[in-house]
Amino acid sequence: MLRSLTIALTIAAFAADATGQRRRGSKPKLENFTTRLGDFESKALGERDSVYRVFLPKGYDDKANKDTRYPLVIWLHGMWEDHDRFYTRGGAKVLDKLRGEDEIPEMVVVCANGSRSSFYINGAAKGTAYEDLIAKDLLEHCDETYRIKAEHTSRAIVGVSMGGYGALKIAFKHPQSFGVVAAHSAAILPRDPKKLDEAFPWLERWGGAQKAIGSIFGKEITTEKWNAENVLCIAEALEPKRLHGLKIYLDCGDADSYGFFAPNQELVKTLEKRKIKHTWRAVEGGQHGWRRGYNQEAIPNSLRFVAASFTVQRATSGLGGLFGTGAEDKKDPQRK
């Protein structure tokens, strides 16, 4: 009987994958973009290949557009996810719809693969330099492979959860490479590494946060390394003039099931203290992730922000305070 139950559960799992309803989700039909997988050899990963998914504007390969260059958006996925989560869980559908409604310009969108729990940090182990993978290797590959604009003001980095943390960290450390950063429900690490398990109690089922995240830093987490990779610590040292005009957007739901709302507020207060211009959206009743629909409803805001940053004339169309400090909106239309 146990064997029969095991077989039944296995069949159900495969069925869930086949229907796309429970695990990977469905691949939407795109009308304004084409998509394909790509890969490249990464020095940051010890010469291993890194895979990604790219979304190209419809007509990108047409002869008439052979000299056209496009702005670039790099998408960073969350913890336990991969380069295809944006495609199969609703992000691509939102992207396609916004382009169809002319709310965003034609752009090249690249969904990177940052491993399951890298936090986009240059890890202690050889071949785990995930910050360099994004900020160096992937950007170089995109420059060589796709017709993207060269100026940093036409390049954005966007992410959700762990990817939101990574996007903020990489943009703050490499503002000369990105003109825009946007983060949804960023998984902000605590200031004190000893409080990792307290900040991420939900990782207990995987052996605890110290094992899942702390191991990235090696056997011993030094204060110097922790502070160098910690968004809160990095933000405390930011100087507006050294950000090269970086446009910053972040949002988080006050009902975030992983407890990320409070640390995001702390980051916002730090940005305000440093007089760093940004847009912050506190979403009343907003939860977390794809399954609860938060990402699908939040992504239009970040993509519009990115579009407005790419195209100055869009910044004045119904987006008041776009480049100001922003304010908490307790009557946000994303309220659930």
C-alpha positions in Angstrom: 0.0 0.0 0.0 2.8 2.4 0.8 4.4 1.7 -2.6 1.1 2.4 -4.3 0.8 5.7 -2.4 4.3 6.7 -3.4 3.6 5.9 -7.0 0.4 7.9 -6.8 2.1 10.9 -5.3 4.8 10.8 -7.9 2.3 10.7 -10.7 0.5 13.6 -9.1 3.7 15.6 -9.0 4.4 15.0 -12.6 0.8 15.9 -13.5 1.2 19.1 -11.6 4.3 19.9 -13.6 2.5 19.0 -16.8 -0.5 21.2 -16.2 1.7 24.0 -14.9 -0.7 24.8 -12.0 1.2 23.8 -9.0 5.0 23.8 -9.6 6.4 25.6 -12.5 3.3 27.4 -13.6 2.3 28.0 -17.2 4.2 29.5 -20.1 2.0 32.3 -21.5 1.6 33.1 -25.2 3.5 36.4 -25.8 2.3 38.9 -28.4 4.9 41.7 -27.9 8.0 39.7 -27.1 9.8 36.6 -28.1 11.7 34.5 -25.6 14.5 32.0 -25.6 17.1 30.4 -23.3 20.7 31.5 -23.5 23.9 30.6 -21.7 27.5 31.7 -21.4 30.7 30.7 -19.7 31.2 32.6 -16.5 34.5 33.4 -14.9 32.7 34.3 -11.6 31.4 30.7 -11.5 34.8 29.1 -12.2 34.4 28.9 -16.0 31.0 27.1 -15.5 28.1 27.9 -17.8 25.4 30.2 -16.5 21.9 29.9 -18.1 19.4 32.7 -18.4 16.1 33.5 -20.2 15.9 36.5 -22.5 12.8 38.4 -23.7 13.3 40.3 -26.9 11.0 42.9 -28.4 8.8 41.6 -31.2 10.6 42.4 -34.5 14.0 42.4 -32.8 15.3 40.1 -35.6 13.7 41.9 -38.4 16.1 43.4 -41.0 14.5 46.8 -40.6 15.6 46.9 -36.9 19.1 45.7 -37.4 20.6 49.0 -36.2 18.1 49.5 -33.3 19.4 49.4 -29.8 17.3 48.8 -26.8 17.4 49.5 -23.0 18.2 46.5 -20.8 16.4 45.2 -17.7 18.1 42.4 -15.7 15.7 40.5 -13.5 16.9 38.7 -10.3 14.8 35.9 -8.9 14.0 35.0 -5.3 15.3 32.3 -3.0 14.8 28.7 -4.2 13.8 30.0 -7.6 15.5 30.2 -11.0 15.7 32.1 -14.3 12.4 30.7 -15.5 10.2 31.7 -12.5 9.4 35.2 -14.0 8.3 33.4 -17.2 6.1 30.8 -15.7 4.5 32.5 -12.6 3.1 35.6 -14.2 5.9 38.1 -14.7 6.2 37.6 -18.5 2.4 38.0 -18.9 2.5 41.4 -17.1 5.5 42.5 -19.1 3.8 41.6 -22.4 0.6 43.3 -21.4 2.3 46.6 -20.4 4.2 46.6 -23.7 0.9 46.0 -25.6 -0.7 48.9 -23.9 2.4 51.1 -24.6 3.1 51.7 -21.0 6.7 50.6 -21.3 9.0 51.0 -24.3 10.6 48.1 -26.2 13.3 46.6 -24.1 15.5 43.6 -23.7 14.7 41.7 -20.4 17.2 39.1 -19.1 16.2 36.8 -16.3 19.5 35.7 -14.6 20.1 32.5 -12.6 21.5 33.4 -9.2 21.4 29.9 -7.7 18.9 28.9 -5.0 20.3 30.9 -2.0 23.3 32.9 -3.1 21.8 36.3 -2.2 23.9 37.5 -5.2 26.9 37.6 -2.9 30.5 36.7 -3.9 30.7 33.6 -1.8 33.6 32.2 0.0 33.8 29.0 -2.0 35.5 29.0 -5.4 33.1 29.5 -8.3 30.4 31.2 -6.2 31.0 34.9 -7.1 27.3 35.7 -7.8 27.7 39.4 -7.6 30.4 39.3 -10.2 28.2 37.0 -12.3 25.6 39.7 -12.6 27.6 42.9 -12.5 30.4 41.8 -14.7 30.0 38.5 -16.7 26.3 38.8 -17.5 26.5 42.5 -18.5 29.5 41.7 -20.7 27.7 38.9 -22.3 24.6 41.0 -23.0 26.8 43.7 -24.5 28.4 41.2 -26.9 25.2 39.3 -27.7 22.3 41.7 -27.9 21.8 45.2 -29.3 21.5 47.0 -26.1 22.2 50.7 -25.3 25.6 51.4 -23.9 24.8 54.2 -21.4 24.1 53.1 -17.8 21.0 55.2 -17.7 19.4 52.8 -20.1 20.1 49.8 -17.9 18.0 48.6 -14.9 18.3 45.8 -12.4 15.1 44.6 -10.8 14.4 41.8 -8.4 12.0 40.1 -5.9 12.7 38.9 -2.4 16.3 37.6 -2.4 16.5 39.1 -5.9 15.3 42.4 -4.5 18.1 42.3 -2.0 20.6 41.5 -4.7 19.3 44.2 -7.0 19.7 46.9 -4.4 23.1 45.6 -3.3 24.5 45.4 -6.8 23.1 48.8 -7.9 24.4 50.5 -4.7 27.9 49.0 -5.3 27.9 49.4 -9.1 25.9 52.6 -9.8 28.1 53.3 -12.9 26.6 50.1 -14.4 22.9 50.7 -13.7 20.8 53.8 -13.9 17.7 52.3 -12.3 17.1 49.7 -9.5 13.7 48.3 -8.3 13.0 45.8 -5.6 9.9 44.0 -4.5 9.7 42.6 -0.9 13.5 42.7 -0.6 14.8 40.1 1.8 16.9 42.5 3.8 19.6 40.7 5.9 19.9 41.8 9.6 22.7 44.1 10.7 24.1 41.4 13.0 24.9 38.0 11.4 24.2 36.4 14.8 20.5 37.3 14.3 20.2 35.5 11.0 18.1 32.6 12.5 15.9 35.2 14.3 15.4 37.2 11.2 14.7 34.1 9.0 13.0 31.6 11.3 11.2 30.0 8.3 14.5 28.5 7.2 14.5 26.2 10.1 13.1 23.4 7.9 16.3 23.6 5.8 18.7 23.5 8.7 18.4 27.2 9.8 19.5 30.5 8.3 23.1 30.1 9.4 23.4 27.0 7.3 21.3 28.3 4.3 22.7 31.8 4.1 25.6 32.1 6.6 27.5 29.3 4.7 27.9 31.7 1.7 30.3 33.7 3.9 32.4 30.6 4.8 33.1 28.9 8.0 33.5 32.2 9.9 31.5 35.4 9.1 33.8 38.4 9.5 32.3 41.8 10.4 34.2 43.3 7.4 32.7 40.8 4.9 29.2 41.0 6.4 29.1 44.8 6.3 30.4 44.8 2.8 27.5 42.6 1.6 24.8 44.0 3.8 22.4 46.4 2.1 21.6 48.3 5.3 25.3 48.9 6.0 26.0 49.8 2.4 23.2 52.3 2.4 24.5 54.0 5.5 27.7 55.0 3.6 26.0 56.1 0.4 26.7 59.5 -1.0 24.1 61.0 -3.4 26.8 62.4 -5.7 28.5 59.0 -6.1 25.3 57.2 -7.2 25.5 58.7 -10.7 21.8 59.7 -10.6 20.7 56.2 -9.7 16.8 56.0 -9.6 15.6 53.8 -6.8 12.2 52.1 -6.3 11.2 49.7 -3.6 7.9 48.3 -2.2 6.8 45.8 0.4 3.5 44.6 1.8 2.9 45.3 5.5 1.5 41.7 5.7 4.6 40.1 4.2 4.6 36.6 5.5 8.4 36.5 5.8 8.6 39.6 8.0 10.4 41.8 5.4 8.3 44.9 5.9 10.1 46.2 9.0 13.7 45.8 7.5 12.5 47.5 4.3 11.2 50.4 6.4 14.5 50.5 8.1 16.3 50.8 4.7 13.9 53.5 3.7 14.7 55.5 6.8 18.4 55.1 6.1 17.9 56.4 2.6 16.0 59.4 3.9 18.7 60.1 6.5 21.4 60.0 3.7 19.1 62.2 1.6 19.1 59.6 -1.2 16.1 60.2 -3.5 13.9 57.2 -3.9 10.3 56.0 -4.3 8.9 53.8 -1.5 5.5 52.0 -1.6 4.2 50.5 1.6 1.4 48.2 0.4 -1.4 47.8 2.9 -2.4 44.1 3.2 0.3 43.2 0.7 1.7 39.7 1.2 4.6 38.0 -0.5 5.6 36.2 -3.6 3.9 34.7 -6.7 1.5 32.3 -5.1 -0.4 35.1 -3.3 -0.3 37.4 -6.4 1.8 40.1 -4.8 4.5 40.0 -7.4 2.1 40.1 -10.3 0.4 43.2 -8.9 3.7 44.9 -7.9 5.7 44.4 -11.1 3.7 46.9 -13.2 4.7 49.6 -10.8 8.4 48.8 -11.0 8.3 48.4 -14.8 6.5 51.8 -15.2 9.1 53.3 -12.9 11.9 51.8 -15.1 10.2 53.0 -18.2 9.8 56.5 -16.8 13.5 56.5 -15.9 14.4 55.4 -19.4 12.1 57.9 -21.1 12.0 61.3 -19.4 8.7 62.4 -21.0 7.0 59.5 -19.3 8.0 60.7 -15.9 5.4 63.5 -15.9 2.5 61.3 -16.9 0.5 60.4 -13.8 3.6 59.5 -11.8 3.8 62.4 -9.3 6.8 62.3 -6.9 8.5 59.7 -9.0 12.0 60.9 -8.3 11.2 62.3 -4.9 11.6 60.6 -1.5 8.2 59.0 -1.8 5.8 58.3 1.0 3.9 55.4 2.5 0.6 54.9 0.8 -1.8 53.2 3.1 -4.5 53.3 0.5 -2.4 51.7 -2.2 -4.4 50.2 -5.1 -2.6 46.9 -4.5 -4.4 46.4 -1.2 -5.7 42.9 -0.9 
